[in-house]
Amino acid sequence: DKENYRHVMTKAICAAIRSQISLYAASPLYNDGTITWTEAAEITKKSLDDCLANNYELYKKQPNATAGYSPYDVYFYSRTDLPVVNDKETIMEVGQMYMWNYAGLPTTDGQTDAGACPSQELLDAYEVVNGDMTESYPLLNLESPYLDANHLQPNLNSAVQGLYNQAKPYENRDPRLKASIYYDGSKLNLETGALLSTKTGGNCALDPSNARYTCTGYYTRKFSHYKSGRSGNLDGYFKEFRLAELYLNYAEAANEASTTGTVPNDAVDAVNAVRSRVGMPGIPYGLSCDQFRLRIRNERRVELAFEEHRFFDVRRWKILDQTDKVITGMKANSDGSYSRFVVDNNRKAYSEKFLLYPIPGDEAIRLQNASGTNCQNPGW
């Protein structure tokens, strides 16, 4: 019975674990010299190469118009095909999601909660593209994305002039945006073409006082199947490890290990393999390591959104104080315009002590008594 093998540990899972662990160990938060970036690059490359040599590949099966927007879209609400005919990307899959109920839309029968609603900061991470998808640019200046402390004034990348219209903020964007997030004007149903409205009085109106409605102007779409509801759950299964992560792990490690000041070409190739699956133009060769660092971090944020990576990424990079002070949203106004607004600018858990959780007090005392050393994490 193939089902008996669904959760069996495999060499590919071991490779994925080694890839992630080495990347984390070399990162600023954990880097004590045990694992260098050079070693992390070697390990992440071997993990990726081993999976590729054993027929793993990115999911690219094109859906019909009523199934989804793209292979990326469909992949996240599909279950791993055990004979590995269609899905050769998933390395480890766990339980089925119940997005329709706990992180769903109020139009869905039986929905109880809108869940963790996407922030405007995440929406701003999706790149801008031209009409024929031959050019793409980050929406914001990645080095300094906002002009004010409350993130109400985006520092637009000069390259998007003529491509990005603030009056139509969801047009000409990375296809992963509409595959991952519901926004005002999104299709609720791919068969009927019914649209979502977050305007006052709309079917999915912005309402921070009601847990069933969005507090940011957005809902999570990734893993959600538009036909899911009380009568049946068609939502996807969580991908604990997948090939796209291994590509991005290697790209980051190879860039950090570079001794020339320029990103290695194969690191760019790794990122572009992931981008090409959704039709995104490639990141150019020849960027400095600093420039590529901004791009790869943004790429991880987009490609791996809602997959339990961002929480750990901003901590291992030690940039929590840059990313977690403020959350904003977007209000769709009745006249068709859009207004950014502050959801929360009184957040407290962004100082350096919050990079690690505290060791429970009793346990910390036991460790200190046994070792003579204070083992508590910094700041606690």
C-alpha positions in Angstrom: 0.0 0.0 0.0 1.6 3.2 -1.1 -0.1 5.1 1.7 2.2 3.3 4.2 5.2 5.0 2.6 3.8 8.5 2.7 5.6 9.5 5.9 8.6 7.2 5.7 12.0 9.0 6.1 14.0 9.0 2.9 17.5 10.0 1.8 15.9 13.1 0.2 14.4 14.2 3.5 17.8 13.7 5.1 19.4 15.8 2.4 16.8 18.6 2.9 17.4 18.6 6.7 21.2 18.8 6.1 20.6 21.7 3.7 18.4 23.7 6.1 20.6 23.0 9.2 23.8 24.0 7.5 22.2 27.2 6.2 21.0 28.1 9.7 24.2 27.2 11.4 26.2 29.5 9.1 23.8 32.4 9.5 24.6 35.4 11.7 22.5 34.3 14.7 24.1 30.9 15.1 27.5 31.3 13.4 30.1 30.4 16.0 32.6 29.1 13.5 31.3 25.5 13.6 29.9 25.7 10.1 31.3 28.3 7.7 29.5 29.7 4.7 31.8 27.8 2.5 30.9 24.6 4.2 27.2 25.5 4.1 27.5 26.2 0.3 29.1 22.7 -0.2 26.4 21.0 1.9 23.5 22.8 0.3 24.8 22.1 -3.2 25.3 18.4 -2.5 21.7 18.2 -1.1 20.3 19.9 -4.1 22.4 17.9 -6.6 21.5 14.6 -4.9 17.8 15.4 -5.2 18.1 16.5 -8.8 20.0 13.3 -9.6 17.2 11.3 -8.2 14.5 12.8 -10.4 13.2 15.6 -8.1 12.1 18.7 -10.1 9.9 21.7 -9.7 6.2 21.1 -10.2 5.3 22.5 -13.7 2.0 20.8 -14.7 -0.2 23.5 -16.3 -3.8 23.6 -14.9 -6.9 24.3 -16.8 -8.5 27.7 -16.3 -11.0 26.5 -13.6 -8.4 24.6 -11.6 -5.9 27.4 -10.9 -3.8 30.2 -12.2 -0.5 28.4 -12.6 1.5 25.3 -11.6 2.6 27.2 -8.5 -1.0 27.8 -7.5 -2.2 24.3 -8.0 0.8 22.7 -6.4 -0.2 24.0 -2.9 -3.7 22.6 -2.9 -2.7 19.3 -4.4 -1.6 16.2 -2.5 1.6 14.5 -3.3 1.2 12.0 -6.1 2.9 8.9 -4.6 3.9 7.3 -7.9 5.7 10.6 -8.5 4.2 11.1 -11.9 3.1 14.7 -11.6 4.6 16.0 -8.3 8.4 15.5 -8.2 8.9 18.6 -6.1 7.6 17.6 -2.7 10.3 16.0 -0.5 8.3 15.7 2.7 4.5 16.3 3.1 2.6 16.3 6.4 -1.0 16.9 7.3 -3.8 18.4 5.3 -4.6 22.1 5.8 -8.0 23.4 6.9 -7.6 26.9 5.5 -11.3 27.2 4.6 -12.2 27.1 8.3 -9.3 28.6 10.3 -7.7 31.0 7.8 -10.5 31.3 5.2 -13.0 33.7 3.7 -16.2 34.8 5.4 -18.1 33.8 2.2 -17.2 30.1 2.8 -19.9 28.1 4.6 -18.6 27.1 8.0 -15.6 29.4 8.1 -14.8 30.5 11.7 -11.7 32.6 11.4 -9.7 34.7 8.9 -6.5 33.5 10.5 -3.2 35.4 10.1 -4.0 37.9 7.5 -1.2 38.9 5.1 0.4 42.3 5.7 1.0 45.1 3.3 4.7 44.6 3.8 4.4 41.1 2.3 2.4 42.5 -0.6 5.1 45.0 -1.2 7.7 42.2 -1.6 6.1 40.9 -4.8 7.9 42.3 -7.8 6.6 44.4 -10.7 6.6 43.0 -14.2 6.1 44.4 -17.6 3.2 43.3 -19.9 5.0 40.4 -21.6 6.9 39.2 -18.5 10.3 40.0 -20.0 11.3 42.5 -17.3 10.8 42.5 -13.5 11.9 44.8 -10.7 11.5 44.9 -6.9 8.6 47.3 -6.2 10.5 49.0 -3.4 14.0 50.1 -2.8 15.1 46.9 -0.9 17.8 48.7 1.0 15.4 51.3 2.4 11.8 50.2 1.6 9.9 52.9 3.4 10.3 56.7 3.8 8.5 56.8 7.2 8.6 54.8 10.4 4.9 53.7 10.0 5.4 52.3 6.5 2.7 54.5 5.0 5.1 56.0 2.4 6.6 53.3 0.2 10.0 54.1 -1.2 9.3 53.0 -4.8 12.1 51.6 -6.9 12.8 54.1 -9.7 12.8 51.2 -12.2 9.1 50.5 -11.7 8.0 54.0 -13.0 5.6 53.4 -15.9 5.0 49.8 -14.8 3.4 50.2 -11.4 0.2 52.2 -10.8 -0.6 53.0 -7.2 -4.3 53.3 -8.2 -4.2 49.7 -9.5 -1.6 48.1 -7.1 -2.3 44.5 -8.0 -1.7 44.8 -11.7 1.6 43.9 -13.4 2.9 41.9 -10.4 4.7 38.6 -9.8 2.2 35.8 -10.5 2.8 34.3 -7.1 0.9 37.2 -5.6 -2.5 36.2 -6.9 -1.7 32.6 -6.3 -0.9 33.2 -2.6 -3.1 36.1 -1.4 -6.7 37.2 -1.8 -7.0 41.0 -2.3 -9.8 43.3 -3.3 -10.9 42.2 -6.8 -9.5 38.7 -6.5 -11.5 35.9 -8.0 -13.5 34.0 -5.3 -14.5 31.3 -7.8 -12.6 30.4 -10.9 -15.7 28.8 -12.5 -18.2 31.6 -12.0 -15.7 34.5 -11.9 -17.2 35.9 -8.7 -15.0 38.6 -7.2 -13.9 39.3 -3.6 -14.5 42.8 -2.2 -12.9 44.2 0.9 -14.7 47.5 0.6 -17.2 48.6 3.3 -20.3 46.4 2.8 -18.4 44.0 0.6 -18.6 40.2 0.8 -15.2 40.0 2.5 -15.1 43.5 4.0 -12.2 44.9 6.1 -13.4 44.6 9.7 -10.7 44.3 12.4 -13.4 43.9 15.1 -14.6 40.6 13.7 -12.3 37.5 13.6 -14.0 36.1 10.5 -13.0 39.2 8.5 -9.6 40.6 7.5 -7.8 43.1 9.7 -5.3 44.0 6.9 -7.4 44.0 3.7 -6.0 40.6 2.7 -6.7 36.9 3.1 -4.3 33.9 2.7 -4.9 32.0 -0.6 -2.0 29.6 -0.6 -3.0 26.0 0.3 -6.7 27.0 -0.2 -9.0 25.4 -2.7 -11.9 27.7 -3.7 -14.4 24.8 -3.5 -13.5 23.8 0.1 -16.1 24.3 2.8 -18.2 22.6 5.4 -19.3 20.0 2.8 -15.7 18.9 1.9 -12.1 19.9 2.4 -10.1 20.2 -0.8 -7.3 22.3 0.7 -3.7 21.3 0.2 -1.2 19.4 2.4 1.6 21.2 4.1 5.0 20.7 2.4 7.6 20.4 5.1 10.4 20.2 2.6 10.3 20.9 -1.1 12.9 21.2 -3.9 12.4 25.0 -4.3 13.7 25.6 -0.8 16.9 23.6 -1.6 17.5 25.8 -4.6 17.1 29.0 -2.5 19.2 27.5 0.4 22.1 27.0 -2.0 21.8 30.4 -3.6 22.0 32.1 -0.3 24.9 30.1 1.0 26.9 30.3 -2.3 26.5 34.1 -2.3 27.6 34.5 1.3 30.6 32.2 0.7 31.8 34.2 -2.3 35.3 35.8 -1.9 35.1 37.9 -5.0 32.4 40.4 -3.9 30.2 39.3 -6.8 27.5 36.6 -6.7 28.5 33.3 -8.3 26.6 32.6 -11.5 25.4 29.2 -10.3 23.8 31.0 -7.3 21.9 33.2 -9.7 21.0 30.1 -11.7 19.5 28.4 -8.6 17.2 31.4 -7.9 16.2 31.7 -11.5 15.2 28.1 -11.7 12.6 28.8 -9.0 11.5 32.1 -10.7 11.2 30.6 -14.1 8.5 28.1 -12.9 6.1 31.0 -12.6 7.3 32.8 -15.7 9.3 35.4 -13.8 12.3 36.9 -15.6 15.7 36.0 -14.2 17.7 38.0 -11.7 20.7 39.4 -13.7 24.2 38.1 -13.4 27.0 40.2 -12.0 25.3 41.7 -9.0 27.4 42.4 -6.0 27.0 40.0 -3.0 25.3 42.8 -1.1 22.8 43.4 -3.9 22.1 39.7 -4.3 21.6 39.3 -0.6 18.7 41.7 -0.7 17.2 39.9 -3.7 17.6 36.3 -2.3 16.1 37.4 1.0 13.1 38.9 -0.9 12.8 35.8 -3.1 12.6 33.6 0.0 9.9 35.8 1.4 7.8 35.5 -1.7 8.4 31.9 -2.8 8.2 30.4 0.7 5.4 32.7 2.0 3.1 31.0 4.7 5.5 28.0 4.8 7.0 28.7 8.3 10.3 30.1 7.0 10.0 33.9 7.4 9.7 33.7 11.3 13.1 32.0 11.4 14.7 33.8 8.5 14.4 37.3 10.0 15.8 36.0 13.3 18.8 34.1 11.9 19.6 37.1 9.7 19.3 39.3 12.9 17.0 41.8 11.2 14.0 41.5 13.4 14.3 45.2 14.4 13.9 46.1 10.7 11.0 43.9 9.9 8.8 43.5 13.0 8.2 46.9 14.4 5.2 47.8 12.3 2.4 46.0 10.4 0.3 47.8 7.8 -2.7 47.0 5.6 -4.6 48.3 2.7 -8.1 49.8 2.7 -10.1 49.6 -0.5 -12.2 52.7 -0.6 -15.7 53.0 -2.1 -14.4 55.4 -4.9 -12.0 52.7 -6.1 -8.9 54.2 -4.5 -6.6 52.5 -2.0 -5.2 53.7 1.3 -2.4 52.3 3.4 -3.1 52.2 7.1 -1.4 51.1 10.3 -2.6 47.8 11.8 -0.1 47.8 14.7 2.8 50.1 15.4 3.1 49.2 19.1 4.8 45.9 18.8 7.3 45.0 21.5 9.0 41.8 20.4 11.6 43.0 18.0 14.7 43.8 20.1 17.7 41.4 20.1 16.6 39.4 23.1 13.6 38.1 21.0 15.9 36.5 18.4 15.9 33.5 20.8 13.3 32.3 23.3 14.3 32.1 26.9 15.3 28.8 28.5 12.7 28.0 31.2 13.9 29.4 34.5 14.2 26.2 36.5 16.1 24.5 33.6 18.5 27.5 33.3 19.2 27.2 37.0 19.9 23.5 36.8 22.3 24.0 33.9 24.1 26.8 35.7 24.4 24.7 38.9 25.8 21.8 36.8 28.2 23.7 34.6 29.0 26.8 36.6 28.0 28.9 33.5 25.0 31.0 32.9 23.3 29.2 30.0 20.3 31.5 29.7 19.8 33.1 26.3 20.9 36.7 26.0 18.6 39.3 27.4 16.6 36.9 29.5 
